[in-house]
């Protein structure tokens, strides 16, 4: 969870009122934070805050916390409103960046008056969003520049590795390749672009370099000080929705400091977009659902008032609340997310606990205990456990695995995925049907780490089952990958042999042709006459699609057929 420091004086300036340290401890709860530490430095009191929500980057700075508290205390009502003035600035995006770092979105914020604390908060927010929400700059990287030193139009283009500029903190020019080797940020984040044919570069119409996303800004335009009045904000990444959200978070935080937001037109090879887009988002929730799950006897108007304090615009109609919420939030995906905001505004400490009137004794689910036993077994084999996302997409589950969608590869994976009707992002548009692609994705993001990498996951796969009322079934599976210089079928089979021996099962292997694996080095795993999984050496074409240069062998199997009472 993100941790950050804020000044008590600065927070109170942004809220518009002073509070005691004890009062602040409770106020932080409105912003889904906890107060970890308090100390005094140069006559000022500082707080160390610990955010409890990785989906609310808008609350990772003094500006976001103060804004939320102003609404929670009723100092302001209705939706936060930020005017976006139109500018004549255009950024042109190079088609060659499509497979390197395809998306960039931009904004201008003018009229800032930054003191040292405001400047520190701006830099910290920039880093926290890129580190946590942006997954260490892989998904989101942010640059903030002195706009007065920039001459539009601006170009986000693919650059030769021999091009030069002065990176932030240096005095001499370096080539782009030298920056990855010599600059601290180059060594830390260079693996994100090092193997690409070109490197991303953001330059103005005079050829001045603004930055080398996602590595480092330039010394000329990328150093923002307390003398800076107008800034240009740049956010790059792989998901347009995600970079748009990060841009909204940063520019609205700067607007809380008195800045005026101006839009930028971004021209891609096949479409155009004007950013930032601060149009409020919509959601609808049943009021009875809120009452039932909250366990509170709240009237419709009481629920409305609680939601207003959490920065919603609320219209009550036919037992429902039609909601508008700010564009710097992207965490409202279910009615439970709205319920959480109602409970925060009400105050968790104000809810009287009731002891359940149940004449039963609780115990762990037997199959869950079996899964835990399998996890311990795998750790005993020297494998490292990872936990990856259940949400994925068709390309990851099929395209990158050399598979044809709609064809059944003896249920590894099945013919079709359970797909989301209206996904927020194309990257998270379906529930996974097998785990091996998730582990390969993990390996692809850690190619800069040492080998061997021996990983396993015990997780859920969601399959279509027309015989059920829900039309789906969630199955528990075990997947293993071994990434090492000479990863072979035999290496994977040794692990499989150990699993079966410890669980007390006889099994058979039957050679099979499976496009995800090398021909002649793949097999079905059969237990009691039933195919429960697949094993083999991953095909080089699959590894190439994932950007993995190391040989990989592995297997995946269903756990339910191996579940027996003695192993509880």
C-alpha positions as CSV (number, residue, x, y, z in Angstrom):
1,X,0.0,0.0,0.0
2,X,1.3,3.5,-0.8
3,X,2.9,5.5,2.0
4,X,3.5,9.2,1.9
5,X,4.4,12.2,4.1
6,X,2.2,15.3,4.3
7,X,2.6,18.6,6.3
8,X,-0.1,19.4,8.8
9,X,0.1,23.1,7.9
10,X,-0.2,22.4,4.2
11,X,-3.2,20.1,4.7
12,X,-5.0,22.6,6.8
13,X,-4.3,25.3,4.3
14,X,-5.9,23.1,1.6
15,X,-8.9,22.2,3.8
16,X,-9.4,25.7,5.1
17,X,-9.4,24.9,8.8
18,X,-7.0,23.9,11.6
19,X,-7.4,20.6,13.6
20,X,-5.6,19.0,16.5
21,X,-3.3,16.0,15.8
22,X,-5.9,13.8,17.5
23,X,-8.6,15.1,15.2
24,X,-6.4,14.4,12.1
25,X,-6.1,10.7,13.1
26,X,-9.9,10.4,12.6
27,X,-10.0,12.7,9.5
28,X,-7.6,10.5,7.6
29,X,-10.1,7.7,7.7
30,X,-12.4,9.7,5.3
31,X,-9.6,9.5,2.8
32,X,-9.1,5.7,3.3
33,X,-5.7,6.4,5.0
34,X,-4.3,5.6,8.4
35,X,-2.0,7.9,10.4
36,X,1.3,6.0,10.9
37,X,3.6,8.6,12.5
38,X,3.7,12.2,13.6
39,X,6.9,14.2,14.0
40,X,8.1,17.8,14.1
41,X,10.7,19.3,11.7
42,X,11.8,22.9,11.3
43,X,8.8,24.0,13.4
44,X,6.3,22.1,11.3
45,X,4.3,19.0,12.2
46,X,4.4,16.2,9.6
47,X,2.2,13.1,9.2
48,X,3.2,9.8,7.6
49,X,0.0,8.4,6.0
50,X,-0.6,4.8,4.8
51,X,-3.2,4.5,2.1
52,X,-5.5,1.4,2.4
53,X,-6.6,1.5,-1.2
54,X,-4.4,0.9,-4.3
55,X,-7.4,1.9,-6.5
56,X,-7.6,5.5,-5.3
57,X,-4.5,7.3,-6.5
58,X,-6.4,10.6,-6.2
59,X,-6.0,10.1,-2.4
60,X,-2.2,9.7,-2.4
61,X,-1.3,13.4,-1.9
62,X,-2.1,16.3,0.4
63,X,-4.4,17.8,-2.3
64,X,-6.5,14.6,-2.6
65,X,-6.8,14.0,1.1
66,X,-7.8,17.7,1.8
67,X,-10.3,17.6,-1.0
68,X,-12.0,14.4,0.3
69,X,-12.1,15.9,3.9
70,X,-13.6,19.1,2.7
71,X,-16.5,17.2,1.2
72,X,-16.8,14.7,4.1
73,X,-17.1,17.5,6.6
74,X,-19.6,19.3,4.5
75,X,-17.4,22.3,3.7
76,X,-18.2,21.8,0.0
77,X,-21.0,19.9,-1.8
78,X,-21.9,18.6,-5.2
79,X,-19.3,17.3,-7.6
80,X,-15.8,18.8,-7.7
81,X,-15.8,21.0,-10.8
82,X,-12.7,21.8,-12.8
83,X,-12.9,24.0,-15.9
84,X,-10.8,22.9,-18.8
85,X,-9.9,25.7,-21.2
86,X,-9.1,24.9,-24.8
87,X,-5.5,25.4,-25.9
88,X,-4.0,25.4,-29.4
89,X,-1.3,22.9,-28.4
90,X,-1.1,19.6,-30.3
91,X,1.0,16.5,-29.7
92,X,1.6,14.1,-32.6
93,X,2.2,10.4,-31.8
94,X,4.5,8.3,-33.9
95,X,3.0,5.1,-35.4
96,X,6.4,3.3,-34.7
97,X,5.6,3.5,-31.0
98,X,2.6,1.1,-31.4
99,X,4.6,-1.9,-30.0
100,X,7.0,0.1,-27.9
101,X,4.9,2.4,-25.7
102,X,1.8,3.4,-27.7
103,X,-0.2,5.9,-25.7
104,X,0.6,9.4,-24.5
105,X,-1.9,11.9,-23.1
106,X,-1.2,15.5,-22.1
107,X,-2.4,18.6,-20.4
108,X,-1.3,22.1,-19.5
109,X,-1.7,23.7,-16.0
110,X,-1.1,27.4,-15.8
111,X,-1.0,30.0,-13.0
112,X,0.6,27.8,-10.3
113,X,2.2,29.3,-7.2
114,X,4.3,26.5,-5.7
115,X,6.1,26.6,-2.4
116,X,8.6,23.9,-1.4
117,X,5.8,21.7,0.2
118,X,3.5,22.0,-2.8
119,X,6.5,21.1,-5.1
120,X,7.3,18.1,-2.9
121,X,3.7,16.9,-3.0
122,X,3.6,17.2,-6.8
123,X,6.8,15.1,-7.2
124,X,5.7,12.5,-4.6
125,X,2.2,12.1,-6.3
126,X,3.9,11.7,-9.7
127,X,6.2,8.9,-8.3
128,X,3.5,7.1,-6.2
129,X,1.1,6.9,-9.1
130,X,3.8,5.6,-11.5
131,X,5.2,3.2,-8.9
132,X,2.0,1.6,-7.5
133,X,-0.9,2.3,-9.9
134,X,1.5,2.3,-12.9
135,X,3.2,-0.9,-11.8
136,X,6.7,0.6,-11.6
137,X,6.2,2.7,-14.7
138,X,5.3,-0.3,-16.9
139,X,1.7,0.7,-17.2
140,X,1.9,4.4,-16.4
141,X,4.9,6.9,-16.3
142,X,4.4,10.6,-15.7
143,X,6.5,13.6,-16.7
144,X,5.9,17.3,-15.6
145,X,7.8,20.1,-17.4
146,X,8.2,23.8,-17.3
147,X,5.8,24.7,-20.2
148,X,7.4,28.2,-20.7
149,X,10.5,26.4,-22.0
150,X,8.5,24.3,-24.5
151,X,7.7,25.4,-28.1
152,X,4.6,23.5,-29.5
153,X,3.7,21.5,-31.4
154,X,5.1,18.6,-29.6
155,X,6.1,15.2,-30.9
156,X,6.0,11.8,-29.1
157,X,8.2,9.8,-31.5
158,X,10.4,6.7,-31.9
159,X,14.1,7.7,-31.7
160,X,17.3,6.1,-32.7
161,X,19.3,4.8,-29.8
162,X,22.2,7.1,-30.7
163,X,20.3,10.3,-30.3
164,X,21.4,12.5,-27.4
165,X,20.1,14.9,-24.7
166,X,21.0,16.0,-21.2
167,X,19.0,13.9,-18.7
168,X,17.8,15.4,-15.4
169,X,20.5,15.7,-12.9
170,X,23.4,15.5,-15.5
171,X,25.4,18.3,-17.1
172,X,26.6,16.5,-20.3
173,X,24.7,15.0,-23.2
174,X,24.3,11.2,-23.3
175,X,23.0,8.9,-26.0
176,X,19.7,7.1,-25.2
177,X,21.7,3.9,-24.8
178,X,24.1,5.6,-22.4
179,X,21.2,6.9,-20.3
180,X,20.1,3.3,-19.7
181,X,23.6,2.4,-18.5
182,X,24.7,5.5,-16.6
183,X,21.7,7.2,-15.2
184,X,20.2,5.9,-12.0
185,X,16.7,5.8,-13.4
186,X,18.0,4.2,-16.6
187,X,19.4,1.3,-14.6
188,X,16.2,1.0,-12.6
189,X,13.7,1.2,-15.4
190,X,15.7,0.5,-18.6
191,X,14.4,-3.1,-18.8
192,X,11.0,-1.6,-19.9
193,X,12.4,-0.5,-23.3
194,X,15.9,-1.9,-23.5
195,X,15.1,-4.6,-26.1
196,X,12.9,-2.4,-28.3
197,X,14.1,-1.3,-31.8
198,X,13.6,2.4,-31.0
199,X,13.3,4.4,-27.8
200,X,10.4,6.8,-27.0
201,X,11.2,10.5,-27.0
202,X,9.1,13.5,-26.4
203,X,10.4,16.6,-28.2
204,X,9.1,20.1,-29.1
205,X,9.0,21.8,-32.5
206,X,12.6,23.1,-32.0
207,X,13.9,19.6,-31.3
208,X,14.3,20.2,-27.5
209,X,13.9,16.9,-25.7
210,X,11.3,17.0,-22.9
211,X,11.7,13.4,-21.8
212,X,12.6,9.8,-22.6
213,X,9.5,8.0,-21.4
214,X,9.3,6.0,-19.1
215,X,12.9,6.7,-18.0
216,X,13.8,10.3,-17.3
217,X,13.0,13.9,-18.1
218,X,15.5,16.3,-19.6
219,X,17.5,18.8,-17.6
220,X,16.4,21.7,-19.8
221,X,12.6,21.4,-19.6
222,X,12.1,18.7,-17.0
223,X,13.3,20.6,-13.9
224,X,10.3,22.2,-12.2
225,X,11.0,24.7,-9.3
226,X,9.1,27.1,-7.0
227,X,9.6,29.7,-9.8
228,X,7.7,27.6,-12.3
229,X,4.2,29.0,-13.1
230,X,3.0,26.9,-16.0
231,X,3.6,23.1,-16.5
232,X,3.1,20.6,-19.2
233,X,2.0,17.2,-18.0
234,X,2.8,14.0,-19.9
235,X,1.5,10.5,-19.1
236,X,2.5,7.5,-21.2
237,X,1.7,3.8,-21.1
238,X,0.0,0.8,-22.7
239,X,-3.7,1.3,-21.7
240,X,-5.4,4.5,-22.9
241,X,-8.0,4.4,-20.1
242,X,-5.3,4.0,-17.5
243,X,-3.1,6.8,-18.7
244,X,-6.2,9.1,-19.0
245,X,-7.0,8.4,-15.4
246,X,-3.5,9.1,-14.2
247,X,-3.6,12.4,-16.1
248,X,-6.9,13.3,-14.4
249,X,-5.4,12.6,-11.0
250,X,-2.4,14.8,-11.5
251,X,-4.0,17.8,-13.2
252,X,-6.9,18.0,-10.6
253,X,-4.4,17.9,-7.8
254,X,-2.5,20.8,-9.4
255,X,-5.9,22.6,-9.8
256,X,-6.4,22.3,-6.0
257,X,-3.2,24.5,-5.8
258,X,-4.9,27.2,-7.9
259,X,-3.8,26.0,-11.4
260,X,-5.9,26.5,-14.5
261,X,-6.3,23.3,-16.6
262,X,-5.9,23.6,-20.4
263,X,-6.5,20.8,-22.9
264,X,-4.2,19.3,-25.5
265,X,-5.1,17.7,-28.8
266,X,-3.4,14.3,-29.3
267,X,-3.1,13.1,-32.8
268,X,-2.6,9.3,-33.3
269,X,-2.1,7.6,-36.7
270,X,-5.7,6.5,-36.7
271,X,-7.6,8.7,-34.3
272,X,-7.5,11.9,-32.3
273,X,-8.4,12.6,-28.7
274,X,-8.5,15.8,-26.5
275,X,-7.1,15.4,-23.0
276,X,-7.8,15.6,-20.1
277,X,-11.4,14.4,-20.2
278,X,-12.9,15.4,-16.8
279,X,-16.5,14.4,-17.7
280,X,-18.2,12.9,-14.6
281,X,-18.8,9.1,-14.7
282,X,-22.1,7.4,-14.1
283,X,-23.4,4.6,-11.9
284,X,-26.7,3.4,-10.5
285,X,-27.3,1.5,-7.2
286,X,-30.4,0.0,-5.5
287,X,-31.0,1.8,-2.1
288,X,-32.3,-1.4,-0.5
289,X,-29.1,-3.1,-1.5
290,X,-27.2,-0.4,0.5
291,X,-29.4,-0.8,3.5
292,X,-29.3,-4.6,3.5
293,X,-25.5,-5.0,3.3
294,X,-24.8,-2.0,5.6
295,X,-27.1,-3.4,8.2
296,X,-28.2,0.1,9.0
297,X,-31.7,1.6,9.0
298,X,-31.0,4.5,6.7
299,X,-33.7,6.5,4.9
300,X,-33.3,7.4,1.2
301,X,-32.3,10.9,2.1
302,X,-29.8,9.8,4.6
303,X,-28.1,7.6,2.0
304,X,-28.1,10.5,-0.4
305,X,-26.5,12.8,2.2
306,X,-23.8,10.3,2.9
307,X,-23.0,9.9,-0.8
308,X,-22.9,13.7,-1.3
309,X,-20.2,13.8,1.4
310,X,-18.2,11.4,-0.7
311,X,-18.3,13.7,-3.7
312,X,-21.2,12.1,-5.6
313,X,-24.0,14.0,-7.4
314,X,-27.1,12.0,-6.4
315,X,-30.6,11.7,-7.9
316,X,-33.1,9.5,-6.1
317,X,-35.6,7.8,-8.4
318,X,-37.8,4.7,-7.9
319,X,-35.8,3.2,-5.1
320,X,-32.5,3.8,-6.9
321,X,-29.7,6.3,-6.6
322,X,-28.4,7.6,-9.9
323,X,-24.9,8.8,-9.3
324,X,-22.3,11.0,-11.0
325,X,-18.8,10.8,-9.6
326,X,-15.5,12.5,-10.4
327,X,-13.3,11.6,-13.5
328,X,-10.3,11.1,-11.2
329,X,-11.9,8.0,-9.8
330,X,-12.0,4.6,-11.6
331,X,-12.8,2.3,-8.7
332,X,-16.6,2.1,-8.9
333,X,-17.2,-1.2,-10.6
334,X,-19.9,-2.7,-8.3
335,X,-22.6,-1.6,-5.9
336,X,-20.3,-2.7,-3.1
337,X,-17.9,0.1,-4.0
338,X,-20.7,2.6,-3.4
339,X,-21.6,0.8,-0.2
340,X,-18.0,1.3,1.0
341,X,-18.3,5.0,0.5
342,X,-21.6,5.1,2.4
343,X,-20.0,3.3,5.3
344,X,-16.9,5.6,5.3
345,X,-19.1,8.7,5.4
346,X,-21.3,7.1,8.2
347,X,-18.2,6.1,10.1
348,X,-17.1,2.5,10.8
349,X,-16.6,3.4,14.4
350,X,-20.2,4.5,14.7
351,X,-21.6,1.1,13.7
352,X,-22.7,-0.9,16.8
353,X,-21.5,-4.5,16.4
354,X,-24.0,-7.3,16.9
355,X,-23.1,-10.9,17.8
356,X,-24.5,-13.3,15.2
357,X,-27.3,-15.5,16.7
358,X,-26.0,-18.8,15.1
359,X,-25.9,-22.1,17.0
360,X,-23.0,-23.4,14.8
361,X,-19.3,-23.7,15.1
362,X,-17.1,-22.4,12.3
363,X,-14.3,-24.3,10.6
364,X,-12.2,-24.0,7.5
365,X,-13.6,-25.3,4.2
366,X,-12.0,-28.8,3.6
367,X,-11.1,-28.1,-0.1
368,X,-9.5,-24.8,0.8
369,X,-7.4,-26.7,3.4
370,X,-6.4,-29.1,0.6
371,X,-5.4,-26.2,-1.6
372,X,-3.2,-24.9,1.2
373,X,-1.6,-28.3,1.6
374,X,-0.8,-28.3,-2.2
375,X,0.8,-24.9,-1.8
376,X,3.0,-26.1,1.0
377,X,4.0,-29.1,-1.1
378,X,5.0,-26.9,-4.0
379,X,7.1,-24.6,-1.7
380,X,8.8,-27.8,-0.5
381,X,9.8,-28.5,-4.1
382,X,11.7,-25.2,-4.1
383,X,9.1,-23.3,-6.2
384,X,8.0,-19.7,-5.5
385,X,4.3,-19.0,-5.3
386,X,2.7,-16.1,-7.3
387,X,-0.8,-14.8,-7.3
388,X,-2.0,-13.4,-10.6
389,X,-5.2,-11.7,-11.7
390,X,-8.3,-13.7,-12.7
391,X,-9.2,-11.0,-15.2
392,X,-7.4,-11.2,-18.6
393,X,-8.2,-11.0,-22.3
394,X,-8.7,-13.2,-25.3
395,X,-5.3,-12.3,-26.8
396,X,-3.4,-13.4,-23.6
397,X,-5.3,-16.6,-23.2
398,X,-5.3,-17.7,-26.9
399,X,-3.4,-15.4,-29.4
400,X,-0.1,-15.3,-27.4
401,X,-0.4,-19.0,-26.7
402,X,-0.6,-20.0,-30.5
403,X,-4.2,-21.1,-30.0
404,X,-7.2,-20.6,-32.2
405,X,-10.2,-19.1,-30.3
406,X,-13.3,-21.3,-30.5
407,X,-11.3,-24.6,-30.8
408,X,-11.3,-26.9,-27.8
409,X,-7.8,-28.1,-26.9
410,X,-9.1,-30.9,-24.5
411,X,-10.2,-28.1,-22.1
412,X,-6.7,-26.7,-21.8
413,X,-8.0,-24.1,-22.5
414,X,-11.6,-24.7,-23.4
415,X,-13.1,-23.4,-26.7
416,X,-14.4,-20.1,-25.3
417,X,-13.9,-17.6,-22.5
418,X,-16.3,-16.1,-20.1
419,X,-16.1,-12.5,-21.4
420,X,-17.3,-9.2,-19.8
421,X,-20.0,-7.5,-21.7
422,X,-18.9,-3.9,-21.0
423,X,-15.2,-4.1,-19.9
424,X,-13.6,-0.9,-18.5
425,X,-10.4,-1.9,-20.3
426,X,-9.7,-4.3,-23.2
427,X,-6.8,-5.7,-21.2
428,X,-9.3,-6.9,-18.5
429,X,-12.1,-8.1,-20.7
430,X,-12.5,-11.8,-19.7
431,X,-12.1,-14.3,-16.9
432,X,-9.2,-16.7,-17.4
433,X,-9.8,-20.3,-18.4
434,X,-6.3,-21.5,-17.7
435,X,-3.3,-20.3,-15.6
436,X,-0.3,-20.9,-17.7
437,X,-0.7,-17.6,-19.7
438,X,-0.8,-15.7,-16.4
439,X,2.5,-17.3,-15.3
440,X,4.1,-16.5,-18.7
441,X,2.9,-12.9,-18.3
442,X,4.6,-12.8,-14.9
443,X,7.8,-14.2,-16.4
444,X,7.6,-11.6,-19.2
445,X,7.6,-8.8,-16.6
446,X,10.6,-10.2,-14.8
447,X,13.0,-10.9,-17.6
448,X,15.5,-8.5,-15.9
449,X,15.5,-10.7,-12.7
450,X,18.0,-13.6,-12.2
451,X,17.3,-17.1,-13.4
452,X,16.2,-19.8,-12.8
453,X,12.7,-18.7,-12.1
454,X,10.6,-21.6,-10.7
455,X,7.0,-20.5,-10.1
456,X,3.7,-22.0,-9.3
457,X,0.1,-20.8,-8.7
458,X,-2.9,-22.4,-7.2
459,X,-5.8,-20.3,-8.5
460,X,-9.2,-20.2,-10.1
461,X,-10.1,-20.7,-13.8
462,X,-13.7,-19.8,-14.9
463,X,-15.3,-22.2,-17.4
464,X,-18.6,-22.1,-19.3
465,X,-21.1,-24.7,-18.0
466,X,-24.5,-24.6,-19.6
467,X,-25.9,-27.2,-17.2
468,X,-25.6,-24.7,-14.3
469,X,-28.0,-21.9,-13.6
470,X,-25.1,-19.4,-13.6
471,X,-23.8,-20.9,-16.9
472,X,-20.3,-20.8,-15.5
473,X,-18.2,-22.8,-13.0
474,X,-15.0,-21.8,-11.1
475,X,-12.4,-24.6,-11.0
476,X,-9.3,-24.7,-8.8
477,X,-6.1,-25.4,-10.8
478,X,-2.4,-25.9,-10.2
479,X,0.1,-24.4,-12.7
480,X,3.9,-24.6,-12.7
481,X,6.5,-23.0,-14.9
482,X,10.3,-23.5,-14.9
483,X,12.3,-20.8,-16.7
484,X,15.9,-21.8,-16.8
485,X,18.8,-22.3,-19.3
486,X,17.9,-25.9,-20.0
487,X,14.2,-26.3,-19.1
488,X,13.0,-29.6,-20.4
489,X,9.9,-31.8,-20.4
490,X,11.8,-34.0,-17.9
491,X,12.2,-31.1,-15.4
492,X,8.5,-30.4,-15.4
493,X,7.7,-34.2,-15.2
494,X,9.9,-34.5,-12.1
495,X,7.7,-31.9,-10.3
496,X,4.5,-33.6,-11.5
497,X,5.8,-36.9,-10.4
498,X,6.4,-35.5,-6.9
499,X,3.0,-34.0,-6.7
500,X,1.3,-37.2,-7.7
501,X,3.4,-39.3,-5.4
502,X,2.7,-37.1,-2.3
503,X,-1.0,-37.0,-3.1
504,X,-1.2,-40.8,-3.6
505,X,-2.3,-40.9,-7.2
506,X,-1.2,-43.0,-10.2
507,X,-1.2,-41.1,-13.4
508,X,-0.4,-41.6,-17.1
509,X,1.0,-39.3,-19.8
510,X,-0.2,-39.5,-23.3
511,X,1.7,-37.6,-26.1
512,X,-0.5,-34.9,-27.7
513,X,-0.1,-32.1,-30.2
514,X,-0.8,-28.8,-28.6
515,X,0.2,-25.5,-30.3
516,X,1.3,-23.9,-27.0
517,X,4.0,-26.6,-26.6
518,X,6.8,-27.9,-28.8
519,X,5.7,-30.8,-31.0
520,X,6.7,-34.2,-29.5
521,X,7.3,-32.6,-26.1
522,X,3.7,-32.3,-24.8
523,X,1.3,-34.6,-23.1
524,X,-2.0,-35.1,-21.5
525,X,-2.1,-35.8,-17.8
526,X,-4.5,-38.6,-17.1
527,X,-5.8,-39.8,-13.7
528,X,-8.4,-42.6,-13.4
529,X,-9.0,-42.4,-17.1
530,X,-9.8,-38.7,-17.1
531,X,-7.7,-36.0,-18.7
532,X,-7.0,-33.5,-15.9
533,X,-4.2,-31.4,-17.4
534,X,-1.3,-30.8,-19.8
535,X,2.5,-30.8,-19.5
536,X,5.3,-29.8,-21.9
537,X,7.9,-27.5,-23.1
538,X,6.5,-24.1,-24.1
539,X,6.8,-23.4,-27.9
540,X,9.5,-20.8,-28.9
541,X,6.8,-18.9,-30.8
542,X,4.8,-18.5,-27.6
543,X,7.9,-17.4,-25.7
544,X,8.7,-14.8,-28.4
545,X,5.2,-13.4,-28.2
546,X,5.6,-12.9,-24.5
547,X,9.1,-11.5,-24.9
548,X,10.7,-14.4,-22.9
549,X,14.2,-15.5,-24.1
550,X,14.7,-18.3,-21.6
551,X,13.4,-21.8,-22.3
552,X,10.3,-22.6,-20.2
553,X,8.7,-26.0,-19.3
554,X,5.6,-26.4,-17.2
555,X,2.3,-28.1,-16.6
556,X,-1.3,-27.3,-15.5
557,X,-3.9,-29.5,-13.9
558,X,-7.3,-29.5,-12.2
559,X,-7.1,-30.0,-8.4
560,X,-10.6,-31.3,-7.7
561,X,-9.9,-34.8,-9.2
562,X,-6.9,-35.1,-6.7
563,X,-8.9,-34.1,-3.7
564,X,-9.1,-36.8,-1.0
565,X,-9.7,-36.7,2.7
566,X,-6.3,-38.0,4.0
567,X,-4.7,-34.8,2.8
568,X,-6.8,-32.3,4.8
